[in-house]
Amino acid sequence: MPAPDTRLWSIDTPNTSYVVAVDDHDRLRGLHWGPRLSAEQALALLELPESPFRPVIGREPRYDLSTGSAFQYGHNGLQVRFADGTRDLELAFTEAVEGDGALAFVFTDRHYPLEVRTRYRTRPDSDVIERTLELRNRGTEPIEVVRADSATWVVPGLDEPRLSQLHGEWGAETQLTRTTIPYGETVIGSRRGVTGHQSNPWVAIDDGAATETAGPVWSTALAWSGTWRITVEKGPTGSVTVSAGFGHDPIAIRLDGGATLETPVAAGLHTAHGFAGAASAWHDYALAHVLPHPGEVRPVLYNSWEATEFDFTAEDQMRLADRAAAMGCELFVMDDGWFGARVNDRAGLGDWTPNPDRFPDGLGPLIKHVHGLGMRFGIWVEPEMVNPDSDLYRAHPDWVYHQPHRRRSEVRQQLVLNLARPDVADHIHARLDELLSGNEIDFVKWDMNRPFTEAGWPGNDDPDRLWFDHTRNLYAILDRLRADHPHLRIESCSSGGGRVDFGILRRTDQVWTSDNTDAVDRIAIQDGFAQVYPARVMGAWVTDSPNPLTRREVPLDFRFHVAMAGVLAVGGDLRIWSDDEQARGAELVADYKRVRPTVQLGRRRPLRAGNVTGVQYDRGDTTVVLAWRRARDFAYPDPLLKLHVDPDARYREVRTGRVHHGAILASHGLDLGLTPADYASAMIELTREP
């Protein structure tokens, strides 16, 4: 709410306040981000010696949130170039507009016809604040937008600020690291055309002492699936700002006369309850305000890729479906190799019609067989790609990103289609709509396996636009397909976890976390993933042992228990599983289905005791504990695992009927009964006694 005659506003959530003010120079300044303040307390910020109305000479200024810069020093989150070459902005505050849970501050340049709107949105059930930036060219001459970050968040001064981020690579995505923030600028991002394996558009800041359950944490997540950057800047006095936006250096986008550019959402969150508290708040936000079908629990799927790769027939897929159904799987997904001339990875991408040799009668017989088994049917596509050996490329070689007089570098024997072109986007939508309309397909695994190279658009006078319009057109296609096929559910995949963010999750139902299905490696991958994204979207497969990638041998129960921490799936070659493995797999699938609502929709809490780690999920009166131990040291017994439960309640184990006092579980812990062998694991379901 605005404070009378002060040009100060408090953007309030249930538990926090973000207080901003417009100073005498029309700069929008951040004064407070932390526990919720009353109106009287917010006004008291103006009495502080560092308030925007009482600048202190020689002291570091607060950030100007309209431009993301501190008096044009340091990082500048909004950079434009006018037609006459002028680059500096001089913005005048025009008005503040409230309505529909949003607060927008409107600025206009004092000379040039540029309007800038900074918009904040809150919701009554979340501490997440969404922020976007909107630029409107009210003139006739184009304006070059060099940078337009969605938000610059001001974090209170901290003695030893620490940065948490997710880094990685293919097969090792979302690795969590925490490091002391150095002075100056720390920049992370992606220049690859997709969100990226190397970094994820989320960071968290704490005071260096926060734990999983206690301490202040400030975090932000960018809802964008293309190139992006987050700049964390620590000033000389220790203050920290975090600026997040789409794009990357040195690309720019032209804003023509009369046009508007709206940036993606940068969401910010403050909590006083540590890293697990922040993660839970992000999960709640995703389930309530991001996912298209948040209340659905995801089915147990079977994917055929690791069983068959490219070598299969329709009959082979039917036999796999029989075994998957017998195990209790609910969704059968046929992966790569079903279309065009796709008998290997060198041909066929772009030709989305069934391979006539493998499917002489089309997909209908296989789909009918799968549906007859009581499972839904899914299919793999990679619509943004094309093989040079394809009918599509032979007909339209100009439809790929390329530079004049330069080679077209192939990765995985494929090139990237210029989805920024309207005709290419229309073609992709039409082919997929035709596929979905002509077949009873329930689920699409949408893959995107390589980054952009030679990212050019010959003949276009604003070629950098491709970096933005590719992602926008991808979103538009997904939105149209979902609207026209409301029963359809979609998984986002990008060579594993290369496209995971709140932008793609607004249009998909789950994501493929990593091509690495090794259960031991997946513990760290899934832990990092869970810092911001909920279990409800985290695809997790049980595959063969030795693992196809790492060659590690891990027991079946261990593989299942790790995968049960997300959206359980089976991806092994069931044709070679023994009868005992099939039977045990069916038991574990049944276990998962029983606890699935709690895992996918409940609150996640990390657990650790010595060499034992795990997760606890709570929903209503049900608590699910999934725990694993890679090895014991010196044959020492496993420690008890302390749980996050009500000490005044009692809890009954569903499997054994044993009753535990909450006070003992919280202060001493739960005996998991793990076997002494390596790679031991357990799933324990507890019900709170009335």
TASUL-V821790 format. One record per residue. N is the residue number from 1. RES is the residue in one small letter. NEAR is the number of other ideal C-beta (glycine too) atoms within 12 Angstrom. Layout:
# TASUL-V821790
{{N & RES & NEAR} {N & RES & NEAR}}
This chain:
# TASUL-V821790
{{1 & m & 21} {2 & p & 24} {3 & a & 25} {4 & p & 11} {5 & d & 9} {6 & t & 27} {7 & r & 28} {8 & l & 37} {9 & w & 37} {10 & s & 36} {11 & i & 44} {12 & d & 33} {13 & t & 32} {14 & p & 20} {15 & n & 25} {16 & t & 33} {17 & s & 33} {18 & y & 47} {19 & v & 45} {20 & v & 44} {21 & a & 41} {22 & v & 34} {23 & d & 30} {24 & d & 16} {25 & h & 25} {26 & d & 28} {27 & r & 36} {28 & l & 47} {29 & r & 43} {30 & g & 47} {31 & l & 40} {32 & h & 38} {33 & w & 47} {34 & g & 34} {35 & p & 24} {36 & r & 24} {37 & l & 27} {38 & s & 17} {39 & a & 20} {40 & e & 14} {41 & q & 22} {42 & a & 33} {43 & l & 28} {44 & a & 19} {45 & l & 35} {46 & l & 28} {47 & e & 16} {48 & l & 24} {49 & p & 15} {50 & e & 29} {51 & s & 29} {52 & p & 35} {53 & f & 24} {54 & r & 20} {55 & p & 21} {56 & v & 15} {57 & i & 9} {58 & g & 10} {59 & r & 19} {60 & e & 25} {61 & p & 30} {62 & r & 42} {63 & y & 42} {64 & d & 40} {65 & l & 48} {66 & s & 46} {67 & t & 40} {68 & g & 44} {69 & s & 31} {70 & a & 31} {71 & f & 21} {72 & q & 22} {73 & y & 18} {74 & g & 29} {75 & h & 34} {76 & n & 31} {77 & g & 45} {78 & l & 42} {79 & q & 31} {80 & v & 37} {81 & r & 24} {82 & f & 26} {83 & a & 21} {84 & d & 14} {85 & g & 12} {86 & t & 19} {87 & r & 23} {88 & d & 22} {89 & l & 36} {90 & e & 24} {91 & l & 35} {92 & a & 24} {93 & f & 32} {94 & t & 24} {95 & e & 18} {96 & a & 29} {97 & v & 19} {98 & e & 19} {99 & g & 10} {100 & d & 12} {101 & g & 21} {102 & a & 23} {103 & l & 31} {104 & a & 32} {105 & f & 40} {106 & v & 29} {107 & f & 36} {108 & t & 26} {109 & d & 31} {110 & r & 18} {111 & h & 15} {112 & y & 34} {113 & p & 24} {114 & l & 42} {115 & e & 33} {116 & v & 45} {117 & r & 34} {118 & t & 48} {119 & r & 35} {120 & y & 41} {121 & r & 30} {122 & t & 34} {123 & r & 24} {124 & p & 14} {125 & d & 16} {126 & s & 31} {127 & d & 39} {128 & v & 45} {129 & i & 44} {130 & e & 40} {131 & r & 48} {132 & t & 35} {133 & l & 43} {134 & e & 31} {135 & l & 43} {136 & r & 30} {137 & n & 30} {138 & r & 22} {139 & g & 22} {140 & t & 14} {141 & e & 22} {142 & p & 27} {143 & i & 40} {144 & e & 31} {145 & v & 40} {146 & v & 28} {147 & r & 38} {148 & a & 46} {149 & d & 46} {150 & s & 47} {151 & a & 49} {152 & t & 46} {153 & w & 47} {154 & v & 42} {155 & v & 40} {156 & p & 32} {157 & g & 25} {158 & l & 29} {159 & d & 17} {160 & e & 20} {161 & p & 37} {162 & r & 33} {163 & l & 39} {164 & s & 38} {165 & q & 34} {166 & l & 43} {167 & h & 28} {168 & g & 33} {169 & e & 22} {170 & w & 24} {171 & g & 26} {172 & a & 27} {173 & e & 40} {174 & t & 43} {175 & q & 30} {176 & l & 31} {177 & t & 22} {178 & r & 28} {179 & t & 22} {180 & t & 23} {181 & i & 34} {182 & p & 18} {183 & y & 18} {184 & g & 16} {185 & e & 24} {186 & t & 28} {187 & v & 26} {188 & i & 33} {189 & g & 35} {190 & s & 37} {191 & r & 26} {192 & r & 33} {193 & g & 42} {194 & v & 43} {195 & t & 49} {196 & g & 40} {197 & h & 36} {198 & q & 27} {199 & s & 37} {200 & n & 49} {201 & p & 47} {202 & w & 44} {203 & v & 48} {204 & a & 46} {205 & i & 46} {206 & d & 37} {207 & d & 29} {208 & g & 22} {209 & a & 18} {210 & a & 31} {211 & t & 22} {212 & e & 32} {213 & t & 24} {214 & a & 18} {215 & g & 25} {216 & p & 32} {217 & v & 45} {218 & w & 45} {219 & s & 45} {220 & t & 49} {221 & a & 47} {222 & l & 48} {223 & a & 42} {224 & w & 49} {225 & s & 43} {226 & g & 49} {227 & t & 38} {228 & w & 49} {229 & r & 38} {230 & i & 47} {231 & t & 38} {232 & v & 39} {233 & e & 37} {234 & k & 31} {235 & g & 28} {236 & p & 17} {237 & t & 20} {238 & g & 23} {239 & s & 31} {240 & v & 45} {241 & t & 47} {242 & v & 51} {243 & s & 48} {244 & a & 47} {245 & g & 47} {246 & f & 45} {247 & g & 39} {248 & h & 33} {249 & d & 18} {250 & p & 15} {251 & i & 31} {252 & a & 26} {253 & i & 39} {254 & r & 28} {255 & l & 37} {256 & d & 23} {257 & g & 18} {258 & g & 16} {259 & a & 25} {260 & t & 22} {261 & l & 38} {262 & e & 27} {263 & t & 40} {264 & p & 38} {265 & v & 36} {266 & a & 46} {267 & a & 47} {268 & g & 50} {269 & l & 49} {270 & h & 42} {271 & t & 39} {272 & a & 25} {273 & h & 28} {274 & g & 28} {275 & f & 38} {276 & a & 32} {277 & g & 35} {278 & a & 43} {279 & a & 39} {280 & s & 38} {281 & a & 42} {282 & w & 42} {283 & h & 42} {284 & d & 30} {285 & y & 38} {286 & a & 44} {287 & l & 34} {288 & a & 21} {289 & h & 29} {290 & v & 34} {291 & l & 33} {292 & p & 27} {293 & h & 25} {294 & p & 24} {295 & g & 14} {296 & e & 20} {297 & v & 32} {298 & r & 39} {299 & p & 34} {300 & v & 42} {301 & l & 47} {302 & y & 46} {303 & n & 44} {304 & s & 46} {305 & w & 38} {306 & e & 30} {307 & a & 34} {308 & t & 34} {309 & e & 21} {310 & f & 26} {311 & d & 17} {312 & f & 31} {313 & t & 24} {314 & a & 31} {315 & e & 18} {316 & d & 27} {317 & q & 43} {318 & m & 31} {319 & r & 25} {320 & l & 40} {321 & a & 43} {322 & d & 25} {323 & r & 33} {324 & a & 45} {325 & a & 31} {326 & a & 24} {327 & m & 39} {328 & g & 33} {329 & c & 42} {330 & e & 35} {331 & l & 39} {332 & f & 46} {333 & v & 50} {334 & m & 48} {335 & d & 37} {336 & d & 36} {337 & g & 35} {338 & w & 43} {339 & f & 38} {340 & g & 33} {341 & a & 29} {342 & r & 40} {343 & v & 24} {344 & n & 20} {345 & d & 26} {346 & r & 18} {347 & a & 28} {348 & g & 34} {349 & l & 43} {350 & g & 38} {351 & d & 30} {352 & w & 36} {353 & t & 26} {354 & p & 33} {355 & n & 30} {356 & p & 18} {357 & d & 17} {358 & r & 31} {359 & f & 29} {360 & p & 15} {361 & d & 18} {362 & g & 21} {363 & l & 33} {364 & g & 19} {365 & p & 24} {366 & l & 40} {367 & i & 35} {368 & k & 19} {369 & h & 28} {370 & v & 39} {371 & h & 25} {372 & g & 18} {373 & l & 28} {374 & g & 19} {375 & m & 37} {376 & r & 32} {377 & f & 44} {378 & g & 47} {379 & i & 44} {380 & w & 38} {381 & v & 43} {382 & e & 40} {383 & p & 41} {384 & e & 44} {385 & m & 44} {386 & v & 44} {387 & n & 36} {388 & p & 27} {389 & d & 24} {390 & s & 32} {391 & d & 23} {392 & l & 33} {393 & y & 31} {394 & r & 18} {395 & a & 13} {396 & h & 22} {397 & p & 21} {398 & d & 24} {399 & w & 33} {400 & v & 39} {401 & y & 38} {402 & h & 31} {403 & q & 19} {404 & p & 14} {405 & h & 9} {406 & r & 13} {407 & r & 12} {408 & r & 28} {409 & s & 21} {410 & e & 24} {411 & v & 24} {412 & r & 26} {413 & q & 23} {414 & q & 38} {415 & l & 37} {416 & v & 44} {417 & l & 41} {418 & n & 39} {419 & l & 42} {420 & a & 36} {421 & r & 27} {422 & p & 20} {423 & d & 17} {424 & v & 34} {425 & a & 31} {426 & d & 18} {427 & h & 28} {428 & i & 39} {429 & h & 31} {430 & a & 20} {431 & r & 29} {432 & l & 36} {433 & d & 26} {434 & e & 19} {435 & l & 30} {436 & l & 35} {437 & s & 16} {438 & g & 18} {439 & n & 34} {440 & e & 27} {441 & i & 38} {442 & d & 30} {443 & f & 39} {444 & v & 40} {445 & k & 41} {446 & w & 39} {447 & d & 36} {448 & m & 45} {449 & n & 37} {450 & r & 33} {451 & p & 34} {452 & f & 38} {453 & t & 23} {454 & e & 25} {455 & a & 35} {456 & g & 27} {457 & w & 32} {458 & p & 22} {459 & g & 13} {460 & n & 21} {461 & d & 11} {462 & d & 23} {463 & p & 27} {464 & d & 29} {465 & r & 34} {466 & l & 37} {467 & w & 40} {468 & f & 38} {469 & d & 33} {470 & h & 41} {471 & t & 39} {472 & r & 29} {473 & n & 32} {474 & l & 42} {475 & y & 32} {476 & a & 22} {477 & i & 35} {478 & l & 40} {479 & d & 24} {480 & r & 23} {481 & l & 34} {482 & r & 27} {483 & a & 17} {484 & d & 18} {485 & h & 26} {486 & p & 14} {487 & h & 20} {488 & l & 36} {489 & r & 38} {490 & i & 43} {491 & e & 43} {492 & s & 43} {493 & c & 40} {494 & s & 41} {495 & s & 33} {496 & g & 36} {497 & g & 48} {498 & g & 39} {499 & r & 46} {500 & v & 51} {501 & d & 47} {502 & f & 43} {503 & g & 36} {504 & i & 43} {505 & l & 42} {506 & r & 31} {507 & r & 37} {508 & t & 42} {509 & d & 43} {510 & q & 46} {511 & v & 47} {512 & w & 45} {513 & t & 48} {514 & s & 41} {515 & d & 36} {516 & n & 36} {517 & t & 40} {518 & d & 35} {519 & a & 42} {520 & v & 31} {521 & d & 33} {522 & r & 45} {523 & i & 42} {524 & a & 31} {525 & i & 44} {526 & q & 47} {527 & d & 36} {528 & g & 37} {529 & f & 44} {530 & a & 43} {531 & q & 41} {532 & v & 46} {533 & y & 46} {534 & p & 41} {535 & a & 47} {536 & r & 44} {537 & v & 45} {538 & m & 45} {539 & g & 47} {540 & a & 47} {541 & w & 46} {542 & v & 47} {543 & t & 40} {544 & d & 32} {545 & s & 30} {546 & p & 16} {547 & n & 29} {548 & p & 22} {549 & l & 25} {550 & t & 22} {551 & r & 13} {552 & r & 24} {553 & e & 18} {554 & v & 35} {555 & p & 27} {556 & l & 32} {557 & d & 30} {558 & f & 38} {559 & r & 41} {560 & f & 43} {561 & h & 42} {562 & v & 47} {563 & a & 45} {564 & m & 47} {565 & a & 48} {566 & g & 46} {567 & v & 40} {568 & l & 46} {569 & a & 45} {570 & v & 50} {571 & g & 41} {572 & g & 39} {573 & d & 30} {574 & l & 35} {575 & r & 22} {576 & i & 17} {577 & w & 29} {578 & s & 17} {579 & d & 14} {580 & d & 11} {581 & e & 27} {582 & q & 27} {583 & a & 18} {584 & r & 23} {585 & g & 37} {586 & a & 27} {587 & e & 21} {588 & l & 35} {589 & v & 33} {590 & a & 22} {591 & d & 30} {592 & y & 43} {593 & k & 25} {594 & r & 24} {595 & v & 37} {596 & r & 33} {597 & p & 23} {598 & t & 36} {599 & v & 43} {600 & q & 40} {601 & l & 32} {602 & g & 33} {603 & r & 32} {604 & r & 46} {605 & r & 35} {606 & p & 37} {607 & l & 40} {608 & r & 27} {609 & a & 26} {610 & g & 24} {611 & n & 26} {612 & v & 35} {613 & t & 33} {614 & g & 41} {615 & v & 45} {616 & q & 43} {617 & y & 41} {618 & d & 33} {619 & r & 28} {620 & g & 15} {621 & d & 21} {622 & t & 28} {623 & t & 41} {624 & v & 43} {625 & v & 49} {626 & l & 45} {627 & a & 42} {628 & w & 43} {629 & r & 37} {630 & r & 28} {631 & a & 22} {632 & r & 20} {633 & d & 15} {634 & f & 9} {635 & a & 11} {636 & y & 14} {637 & p & 18} {638 & d & 31} {639 & p & 23} {640 & l & 25} {641 & l & 36} {642 & k & 31} {643 & l & 39} {644 & h & 35} {645 & v & 33} {646 & d & 20} {647 & p & 18} {648 & d & 14} {649 & a & 24} {650 & r & 23} {651 & y & 37} {652 & r & 24} {653 & e & 27} {654 & v & 23} {655 & r & 19} {656 & t & 17} {657 & g & 13} {658 & r & 21} {659 & v & 18} {660 & h & 33} {661 & h & 24} {662 & g & 26} {663 & a & 18} {664 & i & 22} {665 & l & 35} {666 & a & 26} {667 & s & 16} {668 & h & 19} {669 & g & 30} {670 & l & 37} {671 & d & 25} {672 & l & 33} {673 & g & 23} {674 & l & 36} {675 & t & 18} {676 & p & 16} {677 & a & 18} {678 & d & 21} {679 & y & 31} {680 & a & 27} {681 & s & 38} {682 & a & 35} {683 & m & 40} {684 & i & 38} {685 & e & 36} {686 & l & 38} {687 & t & 29} {688 & r & 27} {689 & e & 20} {690 & p & 8}}
